């Protein structure tokens, strides 16, 4: 399943803090060594795409419930505002 999550924060620290709320604490920066703007988050989820409850974790440990390890790949872009009027005058 693909989805787009567009989060804008003033600093990289603030961005990671927000991403962790949605995607969990475990992440790797550039896990394959070929994309410095890539961050992969991994977390365990239940069938509803949510983090499992304590009860669900206990049932999973006993083999009574399926949980999934899910990877979320994020690409980080830095954007800057520009003065369109000023830029247009240069040309």
N, C-alpha and C positions, 0 to 999 in steps of 0.2 A: 504494500500500500504506500503510495506517495502522498505527501501533503507538504504544503509550504507554510512555514512559520516565520513571520517577518517581525523581528524584534529590534528596536532601535534603542541604544543606550549610549550615554556620553563617554563611557570608558570601557575598556576591555574587561576589567574586573566586574563592572556592573552588568555587562552582557553575560558573562559566565555565571554570575549569581542568578540571573533570570533564567538562563537555560537550564541550570540545575533544578530549578523548581519544576519545570516541565519534564525534564529528561533524566533526572537522577544525578547522583554524585560521581559516578564512575565515567571517566572520559579519557580519550587519548588524542593528542594533537598530532596530526600528520602520521597516522598509524602505518601507512604503506611507504612513507618516505618520498612521496612524489607530488604532494599537494600541501604546501605550507599553510594554505587557507582552510584546510579541512580539519574538522574535529568530529570524532565518532563518540557517541554516548551509548552505553549499554545498560540495560536494566531488565529485570525479570518482570513479566506481566502475566495477568490472568487472561481469560477469554474475552474480557471486555476492554482490553488494552490499558488496564489500570495496574498499578503496583498491587501485589497481593496483600491481603490482610494477614494477620498473625494466624488465624484459623486456616486460611488457604495454604499458608506455608507449611503448617503442621500436617495438613492433609497431603500435600505434595511430597513431603519427606516420607510419609507412610505409603506412597505410591497410589493414593486414592484420588489424586487430582493432577491434571496436566497444567504446567506453567511453561512459559516460553521465554528464552533469552532473546531480546529484541535489540537490534542495532539501529541507531538513528545517526545519519551522516549529515553534518552541517557544514556549509561553506560560509566563511566569514568575509564580509566586504566592508571596507572602510569608505564612507562617503563624506564628502565635504560640501557645504553650501557654496554657491557661487553667485556673483553679481552679474546677472544676465545682461543688464544694460551696459555695464562696464566692458564686459567681454565683447558685446556686439560693436561697440565703438572702436575696438582695436582692429577690426577687419575692414 
